[in-house]
Amino acid sequence: MLSCARYTVTFKVLEPLDLPAYLGSTLRGAFGHAFRAVACPAPRGMECPIPAQCPYHLIFETSPPPHSDALRTHEDIPRPFVISPGTANINAGSFRRTFHSGDELSFELVLIGRAQEFFPYFVVALREVDKIGRSRRAVELRRIDALGKGEAPAVVYDAADNLVRGNAPAVTLEELAVASPGRHLTIEFLTQTRLKHEGRFVRRPEFQIVFRRLLGRLSSLSRFHCGAPLDVDFKGLIDEAASIRLTQDNTKWTRWERYSSRQDKRMEWEGIIGQATYEGDFTPFWKFLKFGEFVHVGHSATFGLGKYVAASPKRAAGSH
């Protein structure tokens, strides 16, 4: 069953930091290094002797099924977590962000499917994160709060006593199958959203393209990290999505740079940000759209891109 659990992770800043305005890639890199160090038995640079049981490989390098044509490498499989540092970033036109000693640095962590079982490993890895950007001993983990189903956040880890007090409650796809918003819907893309269609990243968010990319992501997450494929009529849903009309496109095309430590180079990325309003019957798509708010849509969702909210136009306009 497709499910996820959500947390807020808070670090204390120990020394002044000058960081990229959008922290998703930076946080994902720091966390990935720490997770490998605590969860993989192989020394860095050596092949893991137990990849089928290694938490690092299961989370970061999930193997494709044998004889798979569509998914030949682990790079094709979405990771079962999302690091979402919020939207106070390049949307506002700033390209750097300064933190002072004593500041808090927070982000949302979403664990999907089987990754929820590895929450203790995530806690240990986050405890080991001290290097952010170029600085060492720059941050330390202070607390982790579980985000419930409408309840106030609950502390599940506090550095003061170094104890893990349980997990966040899981949210399932099926429990989001509630009433849709009517004939009009606004999707607000809060962070840069990269939707690839016919080999290109699209500038106009037609509903069928957005939903196709979302359904593909949810399908892969369910198959590889939740134990079973989605039981849905993919072709029927995608064909039906073509009936939804884009009535107002207030998105804009954005560009930003990120440094890839894995490729050791700067990369320029492009995608959309802003609001798009649609008209049609959203009932068949609603639970997928609401679950997608947690796990995002499009390329690089793992470090927070493709974050959106879907609501009636009136509610979306008041979300700021």
C-alpha positions in Angstrom: 0.0 0.0 0.0 1.3 3.4 -1.0 2.0 5.3 2.2 4.3 7.9 3.7 5.3 9.5 7.1 6.3 13.1 7.6 8.7 14.8 10.0 10.3 18.2 10.6 14.0 18.1 11.2 15.7 20.9 13.1 19.4 21.7 13.3 21.1 24.3 15.4 23.7 26.4 13.5 27.0 26.5 15.3 29.0 28.9 13.1 28.0 31.5 10.4 27.0 29.8 7.1 26.7 31.3 3.7 24.7 28.8 1.7 22.7 28.6 -1.5 19.2 30.1 -1.2 17.7 26.8 -2.0 19.0 24.2 0.4 17.5 21.0 -1.0 20.5 19.8 -2.9 23.0 20.8 -0.1 21.0 19.0 2.6 20.5 15.9 0.4 24.3 15.7 -0.2 25.2 16.1 3.5 22.6 13.6 4.5 23.6 11.0 1.9 27.2 11.0 3.0 26.2 10.6 6.6 23.7 7.8 5.8 26.3 5.8 3.9 28.8 6.1 6.7 26.4 4.8 9.4 24.4 2.3 7.3 26.7 0.6 4.8 29.3 -1.9 6.0 31.6 -1.3 3.1 34.4 1.3 3.4 33.9 4.2 1.1 35.0 3.4 -2.4 34.5 -0.3 -2.0 31.6 -2.5 -3.2 29.0 -3.4 -0.6 29.1 -7.1 0.2 25.3 -7.2 1.1 23.5 -4.8 -1.2 20.2 -6.7 -0.9 20.2 -6.1 2.9 22.1 -2.9 3.2 19.9 0.0 4.3 22.0 2.5 2.3 21.5 0.5 -0.9 17.8 -0.1 -0.3 17.2 3.6 0.3 19.7 5.3 -2.1 20.5 2.6 -4.7 17.4 0.4 -5.1 18.1 -2.3 -7.7 15.8 -2.6 -10.7 14.1 -6.0 -11.3 16.0 -8.5 -13.4 15.4 -8.2 -17.2 13.9 -4.8 -16.8 13.9 -2.8 -20.0 12.4 0.4 -18.7 14.5 0.6 -15.5 18.0 -0.6 -16.2 19.9 1.1 -13.3 19.1 2.3 -9.8 19.3 5.9 -11.1 15.9 5.3 -12.8 14.2 4.4 -9.5 12.9 7.2 -7.3 14.3 7.3 -3.8 11.8 6.7 -1.0 12.3 10.0 0.8 11.9 13.7 0.2 14.0 16.5 1.8 11.9 19.7 1.5 13.5 22.8 2.9 10.5 25.1 2.2 10.0 27.8 -0.4 11.9 30.8 1.0 14.5 30.5 -1.7 15.2 31.5 -5.3 11.4 32.1 -5.8 12.1 35.4 -4.1 15.0 36.2 -6.3 17.8 35.6 -3.8 20.7 33.3 -4.6 22.4 33.0 -1.2 21.2 32.6 2.3 23.1 33.5 5.5 22.7 31.7 8.8 24.2 33.0 12.1 25.4 31.1 15.1 22.4 30.0 17.2 19.9 30.1 14.2 17.8 27.1 13.5 17.8 25.3 10.1 14.7 23.2 9.5 13.3 21.1 6.7 10.6 18.5 6.2 11.6 14.9 5.8 9.1 12.5 4.1 9.7 8.7 4.3 7.8 6.6 1.8 6.8 3.0 2.1 9.6 0.7 3.4 11.8 3.7 4.3 9.5 4.3 7.3 11.0 1.1 8.8 14.5 2.7 8.6 13.6 5.8 10.6 16.1 4.9 13.4 18.9 4.9 10.7 17.7 8.3 9.5 17.9 9.6 13.0 21.5 8.3 13.5 22.6 9.6 10.1 21.1 13.1 10.9 22.9 13.1 14.2 26.1 12.6 12.2 25.5 15.5 9.8 27.8 18.3 10.9 29.2 19.4 7.5 26.9 21.7 5.5 28.5 23.3 2.4 32.2 23.7 3.0 32.1 24.0 6.8 32.6 21.2 9.3 31.0 21.2 12.8 28.7 23.9 11.5 25.4 22.3 12.6 24.1 19.8 15.1 20.7 18.0 15.2 18.5 19.4 17.9 15.1 17.7 17.4 12.7 15.8 15.1 9.0 16.4 15.2 6.4 14.0 13.7 3.7 15.6 11.6 0.4 13.9 12.3 -2.9 13.8 10.6 -4.2 17.2 11.6 -2.7 17.1 15.1 0.0 19.3 16.4 3.6 18.2 15.7 4.9 15.7 18.4 8.6 15.5 19.4 10.0 12.1 18.5 13.7 12.9 19.0 15.3 15.4 21.2 19.1 15.8 21.4 18.8 16.6 25.1 18.1 13.0 26.0 19.1 11.4 22.7 16.0 9.1 22.6 13.7 8.1 19.7 10.1 8.2 20.8 8.4 6.4 18.0 7.4 7.2 14.4 5.1 9.6 12.6 1.7 8.1 11.7 1.6 6.8 8.1 -0.7 8.5 5.6 -2.0 6.2 2.9 -3.2 6.9 -0.6 -6.6 5.4 0.0 -7.5 7.5 3.0 -7.1 10.6 0.8 -10.0 9.5 -1.4 -12.3 12.3 -0.1 -14.5 14.8 -1.9 -12.7 16.7 -4.7 -12.9 20.5 -4.9 -15.6 20.8 -7.6 -15.2 21.9 -11.2 -12.3 24.3 -10.6 -8.8 23.5 -9.2 -5.6 25.5 -8.7 -2.3 23.8 -8.5 0.4 26.1 -7.0 3.9 24.9 -7.8 5.8 26.1 -4.8 9.3 25.1 -5.8 10.8 24.7 -9.2 8.9 21.9 -11.0 10.6 20.0 -13.8 8.0 18.1 -15.9 9.5 16.2 -18.8 7.3 15.4 -21.8 8.5 14.0 -25.1 12.1 14.7 -24.2 11.7 18.3 -23.0 10.9 20.1 -19.8 7.5 21.8 -20.4 6.8 25.5 -19.9 3.0 25.1 -20.0 1.6 22.8 -17.2 -1.2 21.0 -19.1 -3.1 18.9 -16.6 -2.6 15.6 -18.5 1.2 16.2 -18.4 1.3 17.0 -14.7 -0.9 14.0 -13.9 1.0 11.6 -16.1 4.3 12.6 -14.4 2.7 12.3 -11.0 1.1 8.9 -11.6 4.4 7.6 -13.0 6.2 8.7 -9.8 3.6 7.2 -7.5 3.6 4.0 -9.5 7.4 3.6 -9.2 7.3 4.4 -5.5 4.6 1.9 -4.9 6.3 -0.9 -6.9 9.8 -0.5 -5.5 9.2 0.8 -2.0 5.7 -0.2 -0.9 5.7 -3.9 -1.9 3.1 -3.9 -4.7 2.3 -2.0 -7.9 -0.6 0.5 -8.0 -3.9 -1.2 -8.9 -5.2 1.4 -11.3 -6.2 1.8 -14.9 -3.2 3.9 -16.0 -4.3 4.3 -19.6 -7.9 5.2 -18.6 -6.8 7.8 -16.1 -4.3 9.4 -18.4 -6.8 9.5 -21.2 -9.4 11.0 -18.9 -6.9 13.6 -17.7 -6.9 15.0 -21.2 -10.5 16.3 -20.6 -9.2 18.7 -17.9 -8.8 22.1 -19.3 -6.0 24.6 -18.3 -8.0 27.9 -17.9 -5.3 30.1 -16.5 -1.5 29.8 -16.5 0.2 32.1 -14.1 3.4 30.0 -13.9 6.8 31.4 -14.9 9.9 29.8 -16.2 12.8 29.8 -13.8 16.5 28.9 -13.9 18.9 28.2 -11.1 22.3 26.7 -10.5 23.3 23.9 -8.2 26.6 22.2 -7.6 26.7 18.5 -8.1 29.4 16.9 -5.8 28.8 13.6 -7.5 29.6 15.0 -11.0 31.9 17.8 -9.6 30.4 20.5 -11.7 27.8 23.3 -11.6 24.5 22.5 -13.3 21.8 24.9 -14.5 18.3 23.7 -14.0 15.1 25.0 -15.5 11.4 24.6 -14.6 8.2 26.3 -13.6 7.0 28.0 -10.5 3.6 29.6 -9.8 -0.1 28.9 -10.2 -2.2 27.0 -12.8 -6.0 26.8 -12.7 -7.9 24.0 -14.3 -11.6 23.1 -15.0 -13.2 19.6 -15.2 -14.1 16.7 -13.0 -11.2 16.0 -10.6 -12.9 13.1 -8.7 -10.8 10.3 -10.4 -7.5 12.2 -9.8 -8.1 13.7 -6.3 -6.4 11.1 -4.0 -3.3 11.0 -6.3 -3.1 14.8 -6.3 -3.3 15.0 -2.5 -0.8 12.3 -1.9 1.5 14.0 -4.4 1.5 17.1 -2.2 3.6 15.0 0.3 6.0 13.3 -2.2 6.1 16.1 -4.9 6.2 15.7 -8.7 8.7 15.8 -11.5 12.5 15.5 -11.6 14.6 15.9 -8.4 11.7 15.6 -6.0 14.1 13.9 -3.6 15.6 17.2 -2.6 12.4 19.2 -2.6 11.7 20.3 -6.2 8.2 19.8 -7.5 6.5 20.8 -4.3 2.9 21.9 -4.9 -0.5 22.3 -3.3 -3.8 21.6 -5.0 -7.0 23.3 -3.8 -10.0 25.3 -5.0 -9.0 28.6 -6.6 -10.3 30.6 -3.6 -8.3 28.5 -1.0 -5.2 28.5 -3.2 -5.4 32.3 -3.4 -5.5 32.5 0.4 -2.6 30.1 1.0 -0.1 32.9 1.1 
